[in-house]
Amino acid sequence: MAQIGIPELLVLGVLALIAATIVVVILTATRRSRRNVPAAGPQDDLATRVRRLKEAGRTQQAIFLVRGETGIGQDEAAQFVNSL
């Protein structure tokens, strides 16, 4: 059975710290993206949801929403979002 020396333990410790840091960053980013997003009501139309996202400073998310709901391209979706 191979023995693990101090250099190997140090490398494993550094890798574990890197992995833990990545997990924390991902969890923090996920929480931030869910924070300050207005809840959409069941009867809210696309324009209303886009306006709420824009008011919350989430213009890029509003563009993604328009693209996902309508299937239009990036430029057209941005024009729609900016027109509201």
PyMOL commands that place a pseudoatom at each C-alpha (Angstrom):
pseudoatom trace, name=CA, resn=MET, resi=1, chain=A, elem=C, hetatm=0, pos=[0.000, 0.000, 0.000]
pseudoatom trace, name=CA, resn=ALA, resi=2, chain=A, elem=C, hetatm=0, pos=[1.353, 3.397, -1.024]
pseudoatom trace, name=CA, resn=GLN, resi=3, chain=A, elem=C, hetatm=0, pos=[1.891, 5.965, 1.644]
pseudoatom trace, name=CA, resn=ILE, resi=4, chain=A, elem=C, hetatm=0, pos=[0.755, 9.531, 1.233]
pseudoatom trace, name=CA, resn=GLY, resi=5, chain=A, elem=C, hetatm=0, pos=[3.431, 12.067, 2.043]
pseudoatom trace, name=CA, resn=ILE, resi=6, chain=A, elem=C, hetatm=0, pos=[3.199, 15.674, 3.094]
pseudoatom trace, name=CA, resn=PRO, resi=7, chain=A, elem=C, hetatm=0, pos=[3.394, 17.094, -0.472]
pseudoatom trace, name=CA, resn=GLU, resi=8, chain=A, elem=C, hetatm=0, pos=[0.481, 14.921, -1.564]
pseudoatom trace, name=CA, resn=LEU, resi=9, chain=A, elem=C, hetatm=0, pos=[-1.557, 15.961, 1.468]
pseudoatom trace, name=CA, resn=LEU, resi=10, chain=A, elem=C, hetatm=0, pos=[-0.860, 19.609, 0.725]
pseudoatom trace, name=CA, resn=VAL, resi=11, chain=A, elem=C, hetatm=0, pos=[-2.011, 19.185, -2.872]
pseudoatom trace, name=CA, resn=LEU, resi=12, chain=A, elem=C, hetatm=0, pos=[-5.184, 17.423, -1.723]
pseudoatom trace, name=CA, resn=GLY, resi=13, chain=A, elem=C, hetatm=0, pos=[-5.845, 20.173, 0.814]
pseudoatom trace, name=CA, resn=VAL, resi=14, chain=A, elem=C, hetatm=0, pos=[-5.440, 22.894, -1.809]
pseudoatom trace, name=CA, resn=LEU, resi=15, chain=A, elem=C, hetatm=0, pos=[-7.743, 21.049, -4.205]
pseudoatom trace, name=CA, resn=ALA, resi=16, chain=A, elem=C, hetatm=0, pos=[-10.347, 20.681, -1.458]
pseudoatom trace, name=CA, resn=LEU, resi=17, chain=A, elem=C, hetatm=0, pos=[-10.163, 24.415, -0.709]
pseudoatom trace, name=CA, resn=ILE, resi=18, chain=A, elem=C, hetatm=0, pos=[-10.566, 25.249, -4.394]
pseudoatom trace, name=CA, resn=ALA, resi=19, chain=A, elem=C, hetatm=0, pos=[-13.575, 22.944, -4.682]
pseudoatom trace, name=CA, resn=ALA, resi=20, chain=A, elem=C, hetatm=0, pos=[-15.164, 24.448, -1.567]
pseudoatom trace, name=CA, resn=THR, resi=21, chain=A, elem=C, hetatm=0, pos=[-14.588, 27.971, -2.910]
pseudoatom trace, name=CA, resn=ILE, resi=22, chain=A, elem=C, hetatm=0, pos=[-16.237, 27.082, -6.211]
pseudoatom trace, name=CA, resn=VAL, resi=23, chain=A, elem=C, hetatm=0, pos=[-19.269, 25.662, -4.408]
pseudoatom trace, name=CA, resn=VAL, resi=24, chain=A, elem=C, hetatm=0, pos=[-19.612, 28.791, -2.262]
pseudoatom trace, name=CA, resn=VAL, resi=25, chain=A, elem=C, hetatm=0, pos=[-19.346, 31.071, -5.309]
pseudoatom trace, name=CA, resn=ILE, resi=26, chain=A, elem=C, hetatm=0, pos=[-22.001, 29.093, -7.182]
pseudoatom trace, name=CA, resn=LEU, resi=27, chain=A, elem=C, hetatm=0, pos=[-24.376, 29.089, -4.213]
pseudoatom trace, name=CA, resn=THR, resi=28, chain=A, elem=C, hetatm=0, pos=[-23.874, 32.801, -3.643]
pseudoatom trace, name=CA, resn=ALA, resi=29, chain=A, elem=C, hetatm=0, pos=[-24.502, 33.602, -7.304]
pseudoatom trace, name=CA, resn=THR, resi=30, chain=A, elem=C, hetatm=0, pos=[-27.648, 31.476, -7.297]
pseudoatom trace, name=CA, resn=ARG, resi=31, chain=A, elem=C, hetatm=0, pos=[-29.010, 33.251, -4.238]
pseudoatom trace, name=CA, resn=ARG, resi=32, chain=A, elem=C, hetatm=0, pos=[-28.258, 36.675, -5.706]
pseudoatom trace, name=CA, resn=SER, resi=33, chain=A, elem=C, hetatm=0, pos=[-29.997, 35.864, -8.961]
pseudoatom trace, name=CA, resn=ARG, resi=34, chain=A, elem=C, hetatm=0, pos=[-33.147, 34.848, -7.080]
pseudoatom trace, name=CA, resn=ARG, resi=35, chain=A, elem=C, hetatm=0, pos=[-33.106, 37.867, -4.804]
pseudoatom trace, name=CA, resn=ASN, resi=36, chain=A, elem=C, hetatm=0, pos=[-34.998, 41.019, -5.798]
pseudoatom trace, name=CA, resn=VAL, resi=37, chain=A, elem=C, hetatm=0, pos=[-36.880, 39.293, -8.584]
pseudoatom trace, name=CA, resn=PRO, resi=38, chain=A, elem=C, hetatm=0, pos=[-40.520, 40.273, -8.445]
pseudoatom trace, name=CA, resn=ALA, resi=39, chain=A, elem=C, hetatm=0, pos=[-42.993, 37.439, -8.287]
pseudoatom trace, name=CA, resn=ALA, resi=40, chain=A, elem=C, hetatm=0, pos=[-45.136, 37.060, -11.371]
pseudoatom trace, name=CA, resn=GLY, resi=41, chain=A, elem=C, hetatm=0, pos=[-48.836, 36.669, -10.835]
pseudoatom trace, name=CA, resn=PRO, resi=42, chain=A, elem=C, hetatm=0, pos=[-50.704, 33.908, -12.657]
pseudoatom trace, name=CA, resn=GLN, resi=43, chain=A, elem=C, hetatm=0, pos=[-52.455, 36.397, -14.963]
pseudoatom trace, name=CA, resn=ASP, resi=44, chain=A, elem=C, hetatm=0, pos=[-49.466, 38.671, -15.689]
pseudoatom trace, name=CA, resn=ASP, resi=45, chain=A, elem=C, hetatm=0, pos=[-48.744, 39.037, -19.383]
pseudoatom trace, name=CA, resn=LEU, resi=46, chain=A, elem=C, hetatm=0, pos=[-45.275, 39.140, -20.890]
pseudoatom trace, name=CA, resn=ALA, resi=47, chain=A, elem=C, hetatm=0, pos=[-45.075, 42.940, -20.980]
pseudoatom trace, name=CA, resn=THR, resi=48, chain=A, elem=C, hetatm=0, pos=[-45.957, 43.197, -17.283]
pseudoatom trace, name=CA, resn=ARG, resi=49, chain=A, elem=C, hetatm=0, pos=[-43.311, 40.641, -16.315]
pseudoatom trace, name=CA, resn=VAL, resi=50, chain=A, elem=C, hetatm=0, pos=[-40.737, 42.440, -18.476]
pseudoatom trace, name=CA, resn=ARG, resi=51, chain=A, elem=C, hetatm=0, pos=[-41.567, 45.805, -16.879]
pseudoatom trace, name=CA, resn=ARG, resi=52, chain=A, elem=C, hetatm=0, pos=[-41.138, 44.319, -13.401]
pseudoatom trace, name=CA, resn=LEU, resi=53, chain=A, elem=C, hetatm=0, pos=[-37.777, 42.835, -14.307]
pseudoatom trace, name=CA, resn=LYS, resi=54, chain=A, elem=C, hetatm=0, pos=[-36.616, 46.148, -15.772]
pseudoatom trace, name=CA, resn=GLU, resi=55, chain=A, elem=C, hetatm=0, pos=[-37.736, 48.012, -12.651]
pseudoatom trace, name=CA, resn=ALA, resi=56, chain=A, elem=C, hetatm=0, pos=[-35.688, 45.548, -10.575]
pseudoatom trace, name=CA, resn=GLY, resi=57, chain=A, elem=C, hetatm=0, pos=[-32.629, 46.274, -12.741]
pseudoatom trace, name=CA, resn=ARG, resi=58, chain=A, elem=C, hetatm=0, pos=[-32.775, 42.878, -14.452]
pseudoatom trace, name=CA, resn=THR, resi=59, chain=A, elem=C, hetatm=0, pos=[-32.838, 44.027, -18.094]
pseudoatom trace, name=CA, resn=GLN, resi=60, chain=A, elem=C, hetatm=0, pos=[-30.768, 41.103, -19.384]
pseudoatom trace, name=CA, resn=GLN, resi=61, chain=A, elem=C, hetatm=0, pos=[-33.069, 38.616, -17.659]
pseudoatom trace, name=CA, resn=ALA, resi=62, chain=A, elem=C, hetatm=0, pos=[-36.041, 40.425, -19.223]
pseudoatom trace, name=CA, resn=ILE, resi=63, chain=A, elem=C, hetatm=0, pos=[-34.476, 39.964, -22.669]
pseudoatom trace, name=CA, resn=PHE, resi=64, chain=A, elem=C, hetatm=0, pos=[-33.947, 36.256, -21.984]
pseudoatom trace, name=CA, resn=LEU, resi=65, chain=A, elem=C, hetatm=0, pos=[-37.568, 35.982, -20.853]
pseudoatom trace, name=CA, resn=VAL, resi=66, chain=A, elem=C, hetatm=0, pos=[-38.824, 37.587, -24.069]
pseudoatom trace, name=CA, resn=ARG, resi=67, chain=A, elem=C, hetatm=0, pos=[-36.620, 35.336, -26.182]
pseudoatom trace, name=CA, resn=GLY, resi=68, chain=A, elem=C, hetatm=0, pos=[-37.776, 32.233, -24.326]
pseudoatom trace, name=CA, resn=GLU, resi=69, chain=A, elem=C, hetatm=0, pos=[-41.457, 33.122, -24.490]
pseudoatom trace, name=CA, resn=THR, resi=70, chain=A, elem=C, hetatm=0, pos=[-41.537, 34.293, -28.100]
pseudoatom trace, name=CA, resn=GLY, resi=71, chain=A, elem=C, hetatm=0, pos=[-38.611, 32.652, -29.871]
pseudoatom trace, name=CA, resn=ILE, resi=72, chain=A, elem=C, hetatm=0, pos=[-37.444, 35.959, -31.376]
pseudoatom trace, name=CA, resn=GLY, resi=73, chain=A, elem=C, hetatm=0, pos=[-33.791, 36.915, -31.701]
pseudoatom trace, name=CA, resn=GLN, resi=74, chain=A, elem=C, hetatm=0, pos=[-31.568, 38.863, -29.338]
pseudoatom trace, name=CA, resn=ASP, resi=75, chain=A, elem=C, hetatm=0, pos=[-31.872, 42.211, -31.140]
pseudoatom trace, name=CA, resn=GLU, resi=76, chain=A, elem=C, hetatm=0, pos=[-35.643, 42.053, -31.482]
pseudoatom trace, name=CA, resn=ALA, resi=77, chain=A, elem=C, hetatm=0, pos=[-36.060, 41.033, -27.858]
pseudoatom trace, name=CA, resn=ALA, resi=78, chain=A, elem=C, hetatm=0, pos=[-33.806, 43.879, -26.707]
pseudoatom trace, name=CA, resn=GLN, resi=79, chain=A, elem=C, hetatm=0, pos=[-35.828, 46.345, -28.788]
pseudoatom trace, name=CA, resn=PHE, resi=80, chain=A, elem=C, hetatm=0, pos=[-39.054, 45.063, -27.216]
pseudoatom trace, name=CA, resn=VAL, resi=81, chain=A, elem=C, hetatm=0, pos=[-37.628, 45.322, -23.681]
pseudoatom trace, name=CA, resn=ASN, resi=82, chain=A, elem=C, hetatm=0, pos=[-36.246, 48.811, -24.314]
pseudoatom trace, name=CA, resn=SER, resi=83, chain=A, elem=C, hetatm=0, pos=[-39.566, 49.976, -25.739]
pseudoatom trace, name=CA, resn=LEU, resi=84, chain=A, elem=C, hetatm=0, pos=[-41.366, 49.282, -22.461]
for i in range(1, 84): cmd.bond("trace and resi %d" % i, "trace and resi %d" % (i + 1))
show_as sticks, trace
zoom trace
